[in-house]
């Protein structure tokens, strides 16, 4: 049985949010780097660092909190497509998360992108990866 690096990343971020932990370490792959880049561009994390420790590539994510009570910018992070059940759609069927307040991270033939980018580039099939809000 293979490892699901996307699910591991989502679970690590979700657990860190529950514990109000500032940094998260996840294994660095091309997919996790691209997801971290999207989370950074959309303002859900402060920054991310690609680090090499003992021949292993590790991605260090610095999560973003607001106020003294450390309210997280990521309220919900949910995996959609799983290795055993892929969810596909075209550009017309991409849902808007919370009326556009959240994002859907998609995998396309042109790389990993948000739902807004995918709607603009109308001609590709997509696999849903996760919802973030």
C-alpha positions in Angstrom: 0.0 0.0 0.0 1.4 3.4 -1.0 1.6 6.6 1.0 -0.8 9.4 0.4 1.4 12.5 0.8 -1.4 14.9 0.3 -3.5 13.4 3.1 -0.4 13.3 5.3 0.1 17.0 4.7 -3.5 17.9 5.3 -3.7 15.9 8.5 -0.4 17.5 9.8 -1.8 21.0 9.1 -5.1 20.2 10.7 -3.5 18.7 13.8 -1.2 21.7 14.2 -4.2 24.0 13.9 -5.9 22.2 16.7 -2.8 22.4 18.9 -2.1 26.0 17.8 1.4 25.0 16.7 3.3 27.5 14.5 5.4 25.2 12.4 4.6 21.9 10.6 7.1 19.6 8.9 5.9 17.4 6.0 7.8 15.3 3.4 8.7 17.5 0.4 7.4 16.2 -2.9 6.4 18.2 -6.0 2.7 18.0 -5.1 3.3 19.2 -1.5 5.5 22.0 -2.7 2.8 23.2 -5.1 0.1 23.0 -2.5 2.2 24.9 0.0 2.8 27.6 -2.7 -0.9 27.9 -3.3 -1.6 28.1 0.5 1.0 30.9 0.7 -0.3 32.8 -2.3 -3.8 32.7 -0.9 -2.7 33.9 2.5 -3.4 30.8 4.6 0.2 30.3 5.7 3.0 32.8 6.5 5.7 31.1 4.5 7.3 27.7 3.7 10.9 26.5 3.6 12.2 23.6 1.5 14.8 22.0 3.8 17.1 19.0 3.4 17.7 16.9 6.6 19.8 13.7 6.5 19.1 13.0 2.8 15.4 13.6 3.2 13.6 16.6 1.7 11.4 18.3 4.3 8.9 21.1 3.8 8.6 23.4 6.8 5.3 25.3 6.9 4.8 28.3 9.1 1.1 28.5 9.9 -0.7 31.9 10.2 -2.7 32.8 13.3 -4.4 36.1 14.3 -4.9 37.7 17.7 -3.9 36.7 21.2 -6.1 33.6 21.1 -4.3 32.4 18.0 -7.3 32.0 15.7 -6.2 30.1 12.6 -6.6 31.4 9.1 -7.4 27.8 8.0 -10.7 26.9 9.5 -11.3 23.7 7.5 -9.0 21.6 5.3 -10.7 18.7 3.7 -9.3 16.0 1.3 -11.7 15.3 -1.6 -10.1 12.9 -4.1 -8.4 9.9 -2.5 -6.2 7.3 -4.1 -9.1 4.8 -4.2 -11.7 7.3 -5.4 -10.8 10.1 -7.7 -13.3 13.0 -8.2 -13.1 14.6 -11.7 -15.0 17.5 -13.2 -14.9 20.1 -16.0 -14.6 23.9 -15.4 -18.4 24.3 -15.2 -18.8 21.9 -12.3 -16.1 23.3 -10.0 -17.9 24.4 -6.8 -17.4 27.7 -5.1 -16.4 27.2 -1.5 -18.3 29.5 0.9 -19.4 31.7 -2.0 -15.8 32.3 -3.1 -14.3 32.9 0.4 -12.5 29.5 0.4 -10.6 27.7 -2.4 -10.5 24.4 -4.1 -7.1 23.0 -4.9 -7.2 21.1 -8.2 -4.8 18.9 -10.1 -4.8 19.5 -13.9 -2.7 18.5 -16.8 -1.0 21.9 -16.5 -0.2 21.5 -12.8 -1.8 22.2 -9.5 -3.9 25.3 -9.3 -6.8 26.9 -7.5 -10.5 26.9 -8.6 -10.3 30.5 -9.8 -7.3 29.8 -12.1 -9.0 26.6 -13.4 -12.2 28.5 -14.3 -10.2 31.0 -16.3 -8.4 28.3 -18.2 -11.5 26.5 -19.3 -10.3 23.6 -21.5 -8.8 21.0 -19.1 -10.2 18.1 -17.0 -9.5 18.4 -13.3 -9.1 16.2 -10.3 -10.2 17.8 -7.0 -7.5 17.5 -4.3 -8.9 19.5 -1.3 -11.1 22.3 0.0 -9.6 25.1 2.1 -11.5 27.7 4.1 
